[in-house]
Amino acid sequence: MKFTLEYAKQLDKEDILNKFREEFYIKPNSIYMDGNSLGLLSKRAERTLLESLTDWKEHGIDGWTKGKHPWFFLSEKLAEMMAPLVGASADEVIVTGSTTVNLHQLVATFYKPEGRRTKILADELTFPSDIYALQSQLRIRGYNPETHLIRVKSRDGRFLVEEDIIEAMTEEIALIILPTVLYRSGQILDMKRLASEANKRGILIGFDGCHSIGAIPHSFSDWGVDFAYWCNYKHLNGGPGSVGSLYVNSKHFGTNPGLAGWFGSKKEKQFDMEHTLTPAESAGAYQIGTPHVLSLAPLLGALEIFADAGIENIRSKSLKINQYLMDLLEHEVPDMGFSFGNPLEDVRRGGHISLEHNEAARICKALKENGVIPDFRAPNIIRLAPVALYTSYKEVIEVVQILKKIMAEKQYEKFENEREVVA
Ligand SMILES: *Cc1c(COP(=O)(O)O)cnc(C)c1O
């Protein structure tokens, strides 16, 4: 029963978020399973982008303070919309920069080596850009990344064990940077516990939220997280190259920005043009220069949808539809060499499924040829992300049927088992 098209259609009918699907541009004859890498365009995001262009057209320079979405306050306005998604007050968030740039800013600001506390703690499964940023930050301060960047090991190459991370929080650690959700396996780290353990030891802790913001609820302030940063083009559907975000716990307001620029000024002071910076008394202090307005504008519409849908509802559907995908896979393609590389329990699973297979690269190519858009992560992972706001249960069952056919007919054999330039 559960494995029939009728059942999937019934789930769609009962889905309280189903009305949001028609707000998105969904390509006909194509099933998008990659919303965790680049979210789709919504009509609301398109509208707010076009409105911002109109503001430019009609107001020229005055668009900074006039028009529908005055640019001078856009980062703060978006922060207000973003704050509920991370469990923060509006002034603890700012929509600015990009993931990697914001990490640089936060490390430049909060990494304060002193006495024996000189090392940075990260993990061996984290996203490479974060590691490059940390290595370069250490070099700038005259430390050797080989000795000063500690990477917690994974026991199985997929997951991290919180106890291992806590054990590595020694008196030599000045700063901890961890992902909220691991980009390959989709494992959620226990942020509350890790923040509390770091707080106890007087170590600052920051999180990379790229794979969780917009997919799961957060309570950064209640958990005692010191800072966080994330991109807005994945689950948040802000568009390619969308401006990123950062969070700074209010207890750190007043800490001078490591990388200063005039957009970090108190708003009223910025145009005094003094050569002494008066930083904003908020997360806004960590902005650097003029915001990329046209890459901010789609977020106005995109975040409106999150407010309407509610992050708790999004999480409920995400769990349910991902579980449905896993159930179908187990039922329809057993004994085909697939295994799950994601946590099976709800509390530890983020917004995507990580399907492992020796032929993963070319199975992905065969999926694409059949109109299914997954993504591939070397060496053997097919990531599939049914997204709460726009994926239907019907699509999920179709994806599994297509995969079953590809495997039965060995369609993947006509492709090379190598990744594309962009995977
Ligand atoms: C997508 C992603 C990034 C990307 O960083 P950019 O600076 O936006 O290119 C960084 N970290 C993680 C964990 C990601 O998933």
The ligand as an SDF file (V2000), in Angstrom:
LIG
                    3D

 15 15  0  0  0  0  0  0  0  0999 V2000
   27.9420   25.2880    0.5370 C   0  0  0  0  0  0  0  0  0  0  0  0
   28.8720   25.3240    1.6820 C   0  0  0  0  0  0  0  0  0  0  0  0
   29.8450   26.3180    1.7830 C   0  0  0  0  0  0  0  0  0  0  0  0
   30.0440   27.2840    0.6480 C   0  0  0  0  0  0  0  0  0  0  0  0
   30.7410   28.4150    0.9800 O   0  0  0  0  0  0  0  0  0  0  0  0
   30.6360   29.7030    0.0310 P   0  0  0  0  0  0  0  0  0  0  0  0
   31.5380   30.6640    0.6480 O   0  0  0  0  0  0  0  0  0  0  0  0
   29.1840   30.1150    0.0090 O   0  0  0  0  0  0  0  0  0  0  0  0
   31.0660   29.2820   -1.3270 O   0  0  0  0  0  0  0  0  0  0  0  0
   30.6330   26.3420    2.9260 C   0  0  0  0  0  0  0  0  0  0  0  0
   30.4480   25.4430    3.9210 N   0  0  0  0  0  0  0  0  0  0  0  0
   29.5350   24.4530    3.8210 C   0  0  0  0  0  0  0  0  0  0  0  0
   29.3600   23.4750    4.9360 C   0  0  0  0  0  0  0  0  0  0  0  0
   28.7300   24.3750    2.7060 C   0  0  0  0  0  0  0  0  0  0  0  0
   27.8320   23.3910    2.6160 O   0  0  0  0  0  0  0  0  0  0  0  0
  1  2  1  0
  2  3  1  0
  2 14  2  0
  3  4  1  0
  3 10  2  0
  4  5  1  0
  5  6  1  0
  6  7  2  0
  6  8  1  0
  6  9  1  0
 10 11  1  0
 11 12  2  0
 12 13  1  0
 12 14  1  0
 14 15  1  0
M  END
$$$$
